[in-house]
Structures are given as structure tokens and as C-alpha cells.
Amino acid sequence: MLKEIQKRPFVRPLFIWITGILLQSSFHCSLISLLLIVVSMIFIAFAWLAPGMQPEGCNYELRWIWGVVFLSLLLSFSIQRTAYWQDRREEPAVSSLMKFARQEQADLLKPFDRLNLSKEEKSVLATITLGYRKDMSRDVRKRFSVTGVAHLLAVSGFHVAVVCGFLSFLFSFLPKSGFCRWGRYLSTLCLLWCFVVVTGLAPSAVRAGLMLTLYLTGQVLRRRTDGYNTLAAAAFCMLVFNPLYLFDVGFQLSYLAVLAILFLQPRLQNLIVVRNPLVAIPWGWITVTLAAQAGTTLLCLYYFRQFSLVFLCTNLPLTFLSTFLIPAGLVWLLLPPGIPGYGLLQLFVEKLTHTLFWIVDAFSRVTQVTFQGRIDVWFTVLGYSSILSFLLYVKTRRPGFLLAGLLLLLFIFFELLIERFFTG
């Protein structure tokens, strides 16, 4: 386990940074952290003057001291950054950027009036392509929620990945070497972040944008990228900018879903070896959906008190439709009217939107489509801890993880019994 963490340099600072956020949120220890910073800086100042104490020249026995010093500094900076954001929730630069995004959204929404769609369908299309949710009624949101595809209504990693894939396909005609390689890289990143900004800088979209930026940077530099390290780096960058992202529901769901996909999806896909490419692609989508749902179910029950029972039936067709609808809708919005092929593209966007809305509406009418449940924060923590213990046992085969998972399950069982006894 420690070796796996050591292979990924962003995991350890991420854990330390999150610890600082939680300490400041729970105990308000900013004054203590200031004292810790002063003590650490005094130690560093004296250490540079003492022979043999410098980090690059000290003996192995003294390295743990420098580790403690840098850990203390990182923890203290995390506490101070969290305290800053607790007093000031929004910076002027962010406010200006959001105003710019809203203005661009308003300008891009005007062409939707030319579409032969109902008001509800237009609101769905505006939400999926631009992240504009103000015109969407509560009834439409409920339909998407009960069918297990509410993530389509929030610009998330799926939307950013679709846009990135479309841009990569668009620039694929350029040579893959020399100046064109860097031109394609910079063009993809600029357009990708334009999409993230215009759609409102949602935490899940920013996370996906950061991960894809790191991935594409590794590709253009011809370096291997690790999914877990990239995920940790994206989370660390976001939390350094705004530590309060840690308590955002979208942030939590997004990172849990991606973490579950990275760990579970390859194992689920290997359960059935599919060689036919026509079957392998849908099977890959199914395993991704199952992995993401497994990672977010407890959190969804904690926040939303419900769980869709038809998510597997709806995610596959709606993900397929959205993969074409998102880039087609964005291209149609940017094209000037009257250009050859504009009418055909508009008809294509209308048909996709009709079909997507019809599927959601049909499944939302099914009786007993959701499971209603209510769990508290301790049940959620115990549940995820037990799942993590069992997954670590599957990976390492160490009995200690199995024992920890069984003990946590026992605690969950006792909590359910106590709750039933007192409520009954």
C-alpha cells in the first residue's frame, strides 16, 4: 500500500492538504498554524547555517526531521488557506470570470429560439450543451433524477471528455510531429477551457479539465501518465485554489466516481472477455456505469435520499445520444445560419433531443423506479471505509484488510439494529 502511494507523488500532499482543511473546518486552528509556520521557518533558517543539516547534504537519520518540517508547513498553509476562504468566499477574478461566462451563455442561448422543440426540450438541450439550468422546471429535473441520469444535467467529466474527444478528432488531420503537434495541443486546451468557463466552472468540469490538461501535457511531452496520480494532482490544484471545494457535492461525487472507475472498471471488464468490437464498446460503457454507480451510491443516498433502479437501462442509450448531441449542439450554435449543411445539422440536433427526452419521459413513468433510503454521515463513512477495506483485501490479499472490513460491517449492523430499536 505504501509503495503504491510512493509511486504517485501527489497523493501524500493531497492527504495532508485535506487534513488541514478538515482541522480548520472543525477546530478553527489558524492561530496555532501560524505559530507552527514561525517555528518551522526558524528551524529552516538555523538549519541552513548548521553544517550537515541541509536537505541535500544531511545524513539519512535526519531526513525524517525535514519531512516533519515540510509536512508541518504544508498542513499549516492548508489551514491558513481554508481560513482565508471561510472569510472570503469569492475572489474578484473569479467573480469577473463568472460574469463573462454568464454573458457568453446569454449570447449563445439566442439561437435556441430557432429550434423546433418544446420549451422543456430546449431547456434540456441548453443544460446539456451550455450548463444553463435556469429555464429548467423542477418536474424535468425530477424525471432525470429518478431515471438515474441526473449527471447529464450538470456539466461534468463526461461532457468535458466528449468535447475533448471531438476536438481531438477535429485536429486529427494535423501532423503528429513538429510544430503541428504543439499547435494541436494548445488549440485543444484553449477550446477545452473555453467550454469549461462558458458552462460555469462547475467543480466536476474543472476537475475533468485539469485531468485532461495533465494527460494531454504528458502525451505531448511523450511521458507516461498515471490515472491515480493525475486525479490526485487535479484534486490538489483545486483544493489549493479553493479548499471549500471539498464540501461541494459535485466535487465529492465527481472524484468518487472517477476513483471508482479507475479501480473497478478494468476488473469488471475483465470478468467477461469480449472480442467482438461491436459488443466490446457497449460492454465498456456498462462497466463504466456500474463502477461509477458503485462509487457514488452511498453518497447519493446521503445527499438525495434516493437511488435509481433503472440507471443501467437509461445510461447506455442516453450516454450514446449525448455523445453525439453535445458536439453537434455546440457546432450548430457556433455556425452562422445559412451555411451549407446548417439545416441538416439543426434537424439532427432536434431529432437527438426529441429521442433523449422521450426515453427519459418513458422511463420516469415506470412505477417503483427509485429506491428511497435515508442514511446519516456516520453510516456513509463506515460504508465507504468497509468498501475500501474489502477492495484493498482483493488487491493485496492481506488478512488485516479483510478483518477491518468485517469489523466495519459489524459496526454498520449494530448501528442499524440500534436505529431500528429506538425508532421502532
Beta strands, then each sheet from edge to edge (+ up, - down):
strand 1: 306-308
strand 2: 370-372
sheet 1: 1+ 2-
end
